[in-house]
Amino acid sequence: MSKRTIVMMLVLAVVFVGTLSAQESRENVGPSMFDVGIIMNYSYDDLRAQNFSAYVPTLRVQWNLLPWFGVSATAHSKGQKYLALIVDAVLRAPLGIVEPYIATGPGYQLVIDNDLAESGTSNFAYNIRAGIDFNITDWFSVGPGITLLIPDVSHFFENIKTLDVQYLKEHSLIGIGAKLRF
């Protein structure tokens, strides 16, 4: 059995157990102070082609300084192409069971494959992401999200007038995450 299948089965098992063990009233779920999560991201093209074996594994830790503001560190790897490490500021709206968020911040992209256009002249990257978390219990949540990783920041801002949907499709990751809340 592949590692990816095992990870997916573990995530589904945690979601199932979390749903069954929800003893507290979901309306009383409050904001967390610290989160650790895994996200199963896919590129737009892989989702459209239903190529679920090409997921981009992502690990995120987040420290919430205030109920509505936090700082997160994210690491994700796109196969043998690149590894990105990102630190971003997170604005969130803890509304009980539903918690929408937006985040942005700088990152470092280590290009593994030298043939990629993303390598550019700099390893500096920038991240913009948004999503919604559904707090299943006071210690567990799941939710969808989208991330735009800008691999060459100077090229992006020099050509911002020519930004099109194709660029967004090529550099966006769409995924679902599961996180433990403390």
ChimeraX attribute file (.defattr): number of C-alpha atoms within 10 A of each C-alpha:
attribute: neighborCount
match mode: 1-to-1
recipient: residues
	/A:1	5
	/A:2	6
	/A:3	8
	/A:4	15
	/A:5	11
	/A:6	11
	/A:7	14
	/A:8	12
	/A:9	12
	/A:10	12
	/A:11	19
	/A:12	13
	/A:13	12
	/A:14	16
	/A:15	18
	/A:16	11
	/A:17	11
	/A:18	18
	/A:19	15
	/A:20	11
	/A:21	11
	/A:22	14
	/A:23	10
	/A:24	11
	/A:25	11
	/A:26	15
	/A:27	13
	/A:28	12
	/A:29	18
	/A:30	17
	/A:31	22
	/A:32	20
	/A:33	14
	/A:34	16
	/A:35	20
	/A:36	17
	/A:37	18
	/A:38	21
	/A:39	24
	/A:40	23
	/A:41	27
	/A:42	24
	/A:43	23
	/A:44	17
	/A:45	13
	/A:46	16
	/A:47	16
	/A:48	10
	/A:49	9
	/A:50	11
	/A:51	12
	/A:52	15
	/A:53	10
	/A:54	15
	/A:55	21
	/A:56	19
	/A:57	18
	/A:58	19
	/A:59	17
	/A:60	19
	/A:61	18
	/A:62	21
	/A:63	18
	/A:64	20
	/A:65	13
	/A:66	13
	/A:67	14
	/A:68	15
	/A:69	16
	/A:70	19
	/A:71	19
	/A:72	20
	/A:73	17
	/A:74	19
	/A:75	18
	/A:76	20
	/A:77	20
	/A:78	18
	/A:79	13
	/A:80	9
	/A:81	15
	/A:82	17
	/A:83	16
	/A:84	22
	/A:85	21
	/A:86	21
	/A:87	21
	/A:88	21
	/A:89	19
	/A:90	22
	/A:91	19
	/A:92	22
	/A:93	15
	/A:94	19
	/A:95	15
	/A:96	16
	/A:97	19
	/A:98	19
	/A:99	19
	/A:100	17
	/A:101	18
	/A:102	18
	/A:103	20
	/A:104	21
	/A:105	18
	/A:106	18
	/A:107	22
	/A:108	18
	/A:109	25
	/A:110	18
	/A:111	21
	/A:112	15
	/A:113	13
	/A:114	11
	/A:115	9
	/A:116	11
	/A:117	10
	/A:118	19
	/A:119	19
	/A:120	15
	/A:121	9
	/A:122	14
	/A:123	16
	/A:124	20
	/A:125	21
	/A:126	22
	/A:127	23
	/A:128	18
	/A:129	19
	/A:130	17
	/A:131	19
	/A:132	20
	/A:133	22
	/A:134	17
	/A:135	28
	/A:136	22
	/A:137	23
	/A:138	23
	/A:139	17
	/A:140	23
	/A:141	24
	/A:142	20
	/A:143	18
	/A:144	18
	/A:145	20
	/A:146	19
	/A:147	21
	/A:148	19
	/A:149	24
	/A:150	23
	/A:151	25
	/A:152	19
	/A:153	18
	/A:154	15
	/A:155	12
	/A:156	15
	/A:157	12
	/A:158	9
	/A:159	10
	/A:160	10
	/A:161	8
	/A:162	10
	/A:163	11
	/A:164	9
	/A:165	8
	/A:166	8
	/A:167	13
	/A:168	15
	/A:169	14
	/A:170	13
	/A:171	15
	/A:172	21
	/A:173	23
	/A:174	22
	/A:175	22
	/A:176	17
	/A:177	21
	/A:178	23
	/A:179	23
	/A:180	19
	/A:181	18
	/A:182	13
